[in-house]
Amino acid sequence: MSVVLKCRAGVPSIIFGLMGIVVLYPITAFFNISGLSILLGGMTMSVMLLPVIIRSVQESLIVVPRDYRSASLSLGASQTQTIFRVILPSALPGILSAILLAVSRIIGESAALIYTMGTFINDAPRVGEGATTLAVHIWSVMSHEQPNFELASAISIIILALVLVLNLSVKLMSRRLNKKLGA
């Protein structure tokens, strides 16, 4: 399983975009959603980033000291209580970091989403319709004969600010959780 996860984590995102069109498109067509859509893009991103999240969560759970588990079980806690009251709270900062890593990658992703969501600017996007992301929109405004550097720069700053806010909020949550756990 570990080898499969490592191999899938190294596949370029454009390959996942093509896989989304070939494999996941028939699934969305089953739900009467035809063409490029937010649902297809979301499903492709899920398949693409699942190995990264799984591997990071595994590492977070592995680094929880065995003494925590042993102490909890020796004090009479059940296996379920140990998992939910000792192991998961101790691993939560790492799990949050894994989720942040995935969300940050999605925010900056463009190659897979061009194939699966398209480049449609839509004021009221719906799950079954095409749309665009900020990163794809940068590509779109820069690929014309007259590239719009100002708009591309403004969108880049928005992406940077969004990722910065996500990073700071996860750091803050992790710090609060560590204080609460007494770590």
C-alpha positions as CSV (number, residue, x, y, z in Angstrom):
1,M,0.0,0.0,0.0
2,S,2.8,2.4,0.9
3,V,4.5,1.9,-2.5
4,V,1.2,2.6,-4.3
5,L,0.7,5.8,-2.3
6,K,4.3,7.0,-3.0
7,C,3.9,6.2,-6.8
8,R,0.6,8.0,-7.0
9,A,1.9,11.0,-5.2
10,G,4.6,11.5,-7.8
11,V,2.3,11.4,-10.9
12,P,2.1,14.8,-12.6
13,S,-1.2,16.7,-12.2
14,I,-1.8,16.8,-16.0
15,I,-2.0,13.0,-16.0
16,F,-4.6,13.2,-13.3
17,G,-6.6,15.7,-15.5
18,L,-6.6,13.3,-18.4
19,M,-7.5,10.4,-16.0
20,G,-10.4,12.6,-14.8
21,I,-11.7,13.0,-18.3
22,V,-11.3,9.3,-19.2
23,V,-12.3,7.6,-15.9
24,L,-14.4,10.0,-13.9
25,Y,-16.3,11.7,-16.7
26,P,-18.6,8.7,-17.2
27,I,-19.4,8.7,-13.5
28,T,-20.5,12.4,-13.7
29,A,-22.5,11.6,-16.9
30,F,-24.4,9.0,-14.8
31,F,-25.7,11.9,-12.7
32,N,-26.8,13.8,-15.9
33,I,-23.9,16.2,-15.6
34,S,-22.3,16.4,-19.1
35,G,-19.2,18.3,-20.0
36,L,-16.6,20.0,-17.8
37,S,-17.9,20.7,-14.3
38,I,-17.0,21.6,-10.7
39,L,-18.0,18.1,-9.7
40,L,-15.5,16.5,-12.1
41,G,-12.8,18.8,-11.0
42,G,-13.4,18.1,-7.4
43,M,-13.4,14.4,-7.9
44,T,-10.2,14.6,-9.9
45,M,-8.5,16.7,-7.1
46,S,-9.7,14.2,-4.5
47,V,-8.2,11.3,-6.4
48,M,-5.0,13.3,-7.0
49,L,-4.5,14.5,-3.4
50,L,-5.8,11.4,-1.5
51,P,-2.3,9.8,-1.4
52,V,-0.7,12.9,0.0
53,I,-3.3,13.2,2.7
54,I,-3.2,9.5,3.6
55,R,0.6,9.4,3.8
56,S,0.7,12.6,5.9
57,V,-2.0,11.3,8.3
58,Q,-0.1,8.0,8.6
59,E,3.1,9.8,9.6
60,S,1.2,11.9,12.1
61,L,-0.3,8.8,13.7
62,I,3.1,7.0,13.7
63,V,4.9,9.8,15.6
64,V,2.5,9.6,18.6
65,P,4.6,8.1,21.3
66,R,3.8,4.5,22.2
67,D,3.9,5.4,25.9
68,Y,0.7,7.5,25.4
69,R,-1.1,4.4,24.1
70,S,0.3,2.1,26.7
71,A,-0.5,4.5,29.5
72,S,-4.1,5.0,28.3
73,L,-4.7,1.2,28.0
74,S,-3.0,0.5,31.4
75,L,-5.3,3.0,33.0
76,G,-8.3,1.0,31.9
77,A,-9.3,2.9,28.7
78,S,-10.7,0.8,25.9
79,Q,-9.0,0.7,22.5
80,T,-11.7,3.0,21.1
81,Q,-11.3,5.5,24.0
82,T,-7.5,5.4,23.5
83,I,-7.9,6.2,19.8
84,F,-10.4,9.0,20.2
85,R,-9.1,10.6,23.4
86,V,-5.4,10.1,23.2
87,I,-4.0,9.2,19.8
88,L,-6.2,11.4,17.5
89,P,-5.8,14.5,19.7
90,S,-2.1,14.0,19.8
91,A,-1.9,13.6,16.0
92,L,-4.4,16.4,15.2
93,P,-1.8,19.1,14.4
94,G,-0.2,16.8,11.8
95,I,-3.6,15.9,10.4
96,L,-4.5,19.6,10.1
97,S,-1.2,20.2,8.4
98,A,-1.9,17.4,5.9
99,I,-5.3,19.0,5.1
100,L,-3.7,22.4,4.7
101,L,-1.1,21.0,2.3
102,A,-3.9,19.5,0.2
103,V,-6.0,22.7,0.2
104,S,-3.0,24.8,-0.7
105,R,-2.1,22.5,-3.5
106,I,-5.7,22.7,-4.8
107,I,-5.6,26.5,-4.7
108,G,-2.5,26.6,-6.9
109,E,-3.5,23.7,-9.2
110,S,-4.2,24.4,-12.8
111,A,-3.2,21.6,-15.1
112,A,-5.7,19.0,-14.0
113,L,-8.5,21.5,-13.6
114,I,-8.2,22.9,-17.1
115,Y,-9.2,19.5,-18.4
116,T,-11.9,18.8,-15.9
117,M,-13.5,22.1,-15.0
118,G,-12.6,24.3,-17.9
119,T,-11.9,28.0,-17.9
120,F,-15.5,29.3,-17.7
121,I,-15.9,32.5,-15.7
122,N,-19.3,32.1,-14.0
123,D,-20.9,34.5,-11.5
124,A,-23.1,31.8,-10.0
125,P,-21.3,28.5,-10.4
126,R,-23.2,25.3,-9.9
127,V,-21.7,21.8,-9.2
128,G,-22.8,20.5,-12.6
129,E,-21.4,23.5,-14.6
130,G,-17.9,24.5,-15.7
131,A,-16.0,27.1,-13.8
132,T,-12.5,28.3,-13.2
133,T,-10.0,28.6,-10.3
134,L,-7.8,31.5,-9.6
135,A,-4.7,29.7,-10.9
136,V,-6.5,28.7,-14.1
137,H,-7.7,32.3,-14.5
138,I,-4.1,33.5,-14.3
139,W,-3.2,31.2,-17.2
140,S,-6.3,32.3,-19.1
141,V,-5.5,36.1,-18.9
142,M,-1.8,35.6,-19.7
143,S,-2.4,33.3,-22.7
144,H,-4.1,35.9,-24.9
145,E,-2.3,38.0,-27.5
146,Q,-2.4,41.0,-25.1
147,P,-1.6,39.4,-21.7
148,N,-3.0,41.3,-18.7
149,F,-0.1,41.5,-16.3
150,E,-2.0,43.7,-13.8
151,L,-4.9,41.2,-13.4
152,A,-2.5,38.2,-13.2
153,S,-0.5,40.0,-10.5
154,A,-3.6,40.9,-8.5
155,I,-4.9,37.3,-8.7
156,S,-1.4,36.0,-7.7
157,I,-1.5,38.3,-4.6
158,I,-5.0,37.0,-3.7
159,I,-3.7,33.4,-4.0
160,L,-0.7,34.2,-1.8
161,A,-2.8,35.9,0.8
162,L,-5.3,33.0,0.9
163,V,-2.5,30.4,1.4
164,L,-0.9,32.6,4.0
165,V,-4.2,32.9,5.9
166,L,-4.7,29.2,5.7
167,N,-1.1,28.5,7.0
168,L,-1.5,31.0,9.8
169,S,-4.9,29.6,10.9
170,V,-3.5,26.0,11.0
171,K,-0.5,27.1,12.9
172,L,-2.8,28.9,15.4
173,M,-5.0,25.9,15.7
174,S,-2.1,23.5,16.2
175,R,-0.6,25.8,18.9
176,R,-3.9,25.9,20.7
177,L,-4.3,22.2,20.5
178,N,-0.8,21.6,21.8
179,K,-1.4,23.9,24.7
180,K,-4.7,22.2,25.5
181,L,-3.0,18.8,25.4
182,G,-0.1,20.1,27.5
183,A,2.5,19.3,24.9
